[in-house]
Every structure is written in structure tokens, then in C-alpha cells.
């Protein structure tokens, strides 16, 4: 409880000094007949006393104010540990109590914030996704445990240029991290199985500076499970198709035997015609799968882009984007043409406007050719993106699920690779990387 205000204390001291001065002046005036001289004597005596009293009175106030200044400076520097002793029962005591209350609140908020940051960091560090935060100068600000294991063999990456870190990574991982579009990428590391990564990049502004967050999620296990489920599905499909064709053929063969025994040769033409039709349908069904399973090795030849693409435009409509490379390519023209026709037809069937279906060819610095097929359809969901390249996976009611898989197989047989990604402004983009020289086959 406040006893007396600081203003009251000051007025009391001033009143006491004034009264003392007046009494001293009267006493001196009685001893000295000269009033002016008495006034001078009284002033000479009272001024030192006044200064001494004011100094002793203001000394605690000065110490309190200095303590408050030091405390506020500590708050400014982020040190919330200082408390002030509340020994006064005036405005300065109230101010010290208010300062202590603010310090308690800030300490509590900092502790809560620290606990939340610790929890968030624990969650991020435990995440199987590789997370890398990069500032506008390209330096790594943060990398979780999974990212350090993937890119730096467990070493810290903070403060290092991300490009420098990528230079020491396998080429396929480096290309996936440097690619401009989000999507699925196959990463091949020597001595281990190929890994399928879903790579995303998010750009945002923090403290007026641009930052980029990279996320690398491994989908190998999920895709392996999906692939196993797909193979089970195709076995069911083939079994169903075989049963649908073999059962009628068996029945018709029995009917033919009965017709021969009954000497009803007039029924044999219809029976044989139906058996032939069923056999042809079964043969066509099996040929489609055999063509996928027995993809021939590519027959490489030098291909000039300026003659290859106009020929392709006569088969399917698309617009060219950008300049064509002057350097000729080296691939199987028939197989790559089949790949591009499949992709361009998919682009038209996606619901994209016909004039928005585009194709671009670019020669990269490392000598590869990058072919991009783009549309303005609805794109693909994350689930479809993760499964689109798997055999027999299709979202079309009458689809076989072999189109995109065949495209991938042909491209990889040329030593290249395929990636799918949604476009930022809407639509899908399929990217094909083809090396200048053939580097292997499947």
C-alpha cells in the first residue's frame, strides 16, 4: 500500500526547509539590526543545508531510476532474469513492481516459446522427410537430420552454400534438387537400389528476405507396395480375360463335337467363326502386354529436330515453344515418336484447350536434351502423381495402364528418365531427359 506519494515527500521536504529558513532568518534579524545582512546570513546558512537534504532525499530516487534503466536495457538485450527490490511505498515502488510483473510475463512467454520450439525441432528432426531451408544468398539456414544424412553424410550444413553441398552429391540427386518443378524423380546412388523421391520447393518471405524450403520425401516403399498391388491386379485382369475367352472356346469346341456327331455340319461355320473371333481377341490382348514386356532395344540414329518434329506434328497437333536445338540428337526415331504421341494424346485427353498443348526441346549445359510436353488441363493429384508411371495403373475407364509406363521404359532404354509435375499456373508437364549418346538399356 502506498504510504505517501513522491510528490508529497518532495513538498514536505521543501516546506520543512522553507520553515527552517524563515525561523533562522528571524533569529538572525533579532541579533543584527540590518535586515539585508540578516537575509544574506540566513541564505548562506540555509543553502548548504538545503543542498545536503535534497541530495540525501534524491539519492534513493536516483538509485531506483538507474536500476530501472539497467533493467529496461536488459529487457532490450533479451535478458529477462533481473528483478527489482520493491522497498518503497510510492510511485517508484509501483513502477518497480510493474517492471517485475512485465519481466515475469516475458520470462514465462520465453519459456513457453522455447518449449514450443523444442517440440517443433524434435518433430522436424524425427521426420523421415529431408528438409533444407535456404536464404536468398543460397546459404543453408537449417537442415534436419534426414537432410544431413542424405546430402552431407550426417555433417552439419548450416552456413554452407547449398550449391556447394549439391556439387558433392550423385548427379541424379543433384538434378532432382536443382530442377525447377515439383514432382517425382528417380535417384540412383552407386551401391544401392534406385530411390524415388517426391521433391517440392516452397518460396516465402521472412524478415523482408526471400527464403526457399526444399522437401525430399522418399516414396520407394510406398511405390513398391503399390507396384506389388498392381502386379496382383494385372494377374487378376489377365486371369479374368483368359477365363472370359477360354470358357466360351471350350464350350464352342464341345458344341462342335456334338454337331459333328449329330452330322449338323451347317452349325460348324458359326461355331468356328466364333472360336476364331474369341481367339483373335485373346491374341490381341496378349500382344499388347507382350509388346510392353518385350520392348526391343533402340536402334540409334542421328535425328535432326527440325525435320523430326514437323513429322510428329502431322500425327498429333501441338505447338512448339522456344527455339529448337541446332545439335542433332541420337535416338530411335520410331520409339521416341511413339513416346511423344502417347504424351501429346494424353495432354489433349486431359481436357486442356488444344492450342495450350505445347512441346519444347532444350539442350542443357551437360549435353542432355530436355523435352517438355505441357498442357493446361486439371493436372494430377498427389496420389495419381505417385502411381502414374507404374505398370497397369490407369485412371481411364478403358485404359490399360501401359501408356506412361511404356514411355518410361522407352526413355530409360535410351539412358534417359521421365518426371511428371503439376504446373504452377495449372496443367501438367512431362519432362524427358535424353542423353546425347546412348548409355544403357533395360
Secondary structure, 3 states (H helix, E strand, C coil): CCCCCHHHHHHHHHHHHHHHHHHHHHHHHHHCCCHHHHHHHHHHHHHHHHHHHHHHHHHHHHHHHHHHHHHHHHHHCCCCCCCCCCCCCCHHHHHHHHHHHHHHHHHHHHHHHHHHHHHHHHHHHHCCCEEEEECCCCEEEEECHHHHHHHHCCCCCCCCEHHHHHHCCCHHHHHHHHCCCCEEEEECCCCCCCEEEEEEEEEEEECCEEEEEEEEEECHHHHHHHHHHHHHHHHHHHHHHHHHHHHHHHHHHHHHHHHHHCCCHHHHHHHHHHHHHHHHHHHHHHHHHHHHHCCCCCCCEEECHHHHHHHHHCCCCCEECCCCCCCCEEECHHHHHHHHHHHHHHHHHCCCCHHHCEEEEEECCCCCEEEEEECCCCCCCHHHHHHCCCCCCCCCCCCCCCHHHHHHHHHHHCCCEEEEEECCCCCEEEEEEECCCCCCCC
